[in-house]
Amino acid sequence: MISSVLYAKYRPLPLTLHRLFDYKSGIHGDVRGTATNVYTRYTLSTDRRNPILMSVPSMHFISRGRRREFIGETYSRMMFKDIDDYDAFRQVIVGTVPRHRRMLPTMVAYFTPDLYSVTLIQDRILSPFHRKNHQVYKYKVVSETDSTDRVTFTPKITNTQLVKGYALVDRRTGRVCYAEMNGEYDMIFFKLEVEMGSSGVGSLLPLRCDVSGRFGFIGNRLRFKFHNVYGLTTFLPDSIRDSHDRQLMTSLRPDSLSDYEKAIYHKFDSIEAEREAQRQADTTTVEKKKKNNFAKDVLWDVIGDNLVNRIKGSFGGKDKGSFRINPILNPLYFGYSGRKGFVYKFDVRAGYNFTPNRDLSMRFKSGYSFKQRQFYFRLPVVFNYNKRRHAFFRVELGNGNRISNSSILDAIYRDYEDHRLPIDTAYISKLGLDEFKDTYVKLENNYDISDYWSILGGFVYHRRSAVNKAGFRELGRSYKYHTSAPALQLQFRPRGWDGPYFTLNWERSFKGLFNSDYEYEKYEFDASLIRQFHRLRSLSLRFGAGAYTLKNSKSYFLDYSNFRDENIRGGWKDDWSGNFQVLRSRYFNSSDYYVRANATFESPLMILSRLPFIGKYFEMERIYASGLMTQNLKPYVEMGYGFTNRIFSLGVFLGTRNGKFDGFGCEFGIELFDKW
């Protein structure tokens, strides 16, 4: 006899829901390698707009001018790697959007929802069709026809990670035939309607998907509608790419335009015909128009667009190369921390795929701290010459944090005392001789011996120069120091890529090697584990230790690989969980040894997300706990809490040093349009 506890546990789940939750596990194979032709049509109208709309990705071209209604159509070939990972080659593109730009690029992820996965849209929005999410949804199942049931779902709490709606489900198999759901995410209110395939792997992909809704941001209001039809049988030659042939699109279109859509085309064509007639009628107008076009196309369209929006593109045969540049003057790319103040960040990425197993990538990541008046940058260039073995050669150039090093000042005082020379300590202390800049170059080569072992060999060069060079010249001392060191890293993964990582690092500098001023030897050990739980919850654990086993009297600078102050953080996804937020920068390079431990728990729907009214805007939350032991910190403990939403991410942290309160700090990052 089933106990009342078990009966109560399974009672809310009718047989149709069990079959729905288990449907994907009964499908043999996956969508990888599936190809399809897809037709997409969209309309976009601006109800209200202001100059702030220019800062929204893809909105620059529709943020001004008289036209407020736009239409676009594309015919593409898609090759699936996974339901939410595919390559799409746009072959025909027509419409009234200037330069045929992509509009609302974040909506593309909604066109192929992964209904049976934990998340509907990539890594966001918990799916009501996955068993592990049933605890956050309420269900109602009623008969729709002789063979289908209507499953209605509503969230138990209101949050942007949840949706409400219904699905028509095959009663015998649990297959979703049709689904309709409403939600709000990233300032977009959306309605998603999807008709799914009928059998096999094809039933995991849509036959038709319509997404409509509105977008609102600081007084701007836009309405949109996307219509997607998959599985079209007309295959175009590969030579047709980015064609703007309106007649060709008419022959490919699987349905008819609505009266509203025809009206947008008609109005656009009328305006263009009138402009062309004016250009033909008056040569003076032509010359004047040329000047206007230069100011419009170059000064506004080209320069203005590139200043406030991301620049993306491709190059090379078959678009093997790609690049992405963050906006140059977009005010939404600021960050803040208590130590560095406001930091403006800039990011450039580029890559080239030679073969599926070989590619070259580059990333220039930089930031300027207004409080420190310092420019930071990091430029890694990586050549993956055997991706199957994670074999790569990497060159990285960068400048680290300014180093506060009192050991050099102590050495100056000792020299004066040893030579029995008079010393004005007050004057010397005012010279700021303990501040240094750090420029470094790293050369690394990695190779995975197996799924369990990796070995990395490399070379590290540092050039540390005093901020106040004149002060060192006045005292007759060198203001720059060089170190050159071979390095070796061994990594062990006892459970392969899905378990913990154990890493051992060795680095040894030899005096005189490539102008190295002193010698040292250091070892570091690091262990890390990220455990993923259902409903987007995860636990991150990290433990590490390091020590200098050799250093001479002039080894003023201690620089650890796994215990350092990260100077250019990119926001929530740049892993605040592995860093100390309140700890003063001088403690990162002032001890002969360290022992550290970090733990972070991340989850949606945790604490603040359950508050009424405002809780629905909290997408993810974190709890941080960190501990540290060094020569002067016994111990240092840091606790924190953080959350992220559509606009920003915020972390607050409390530190204690040797059992006493050491400070309170925060980490702030703009998250606006991060997923666009």
Summary of the structure (lengths in Angstrom):
residues: 676
radius of gyration: 29.7
end to end distance: 53.6
largest distance: 102.5
contacts: 2076
relative contact order: 0.08
helix: 24%
strand: 45%
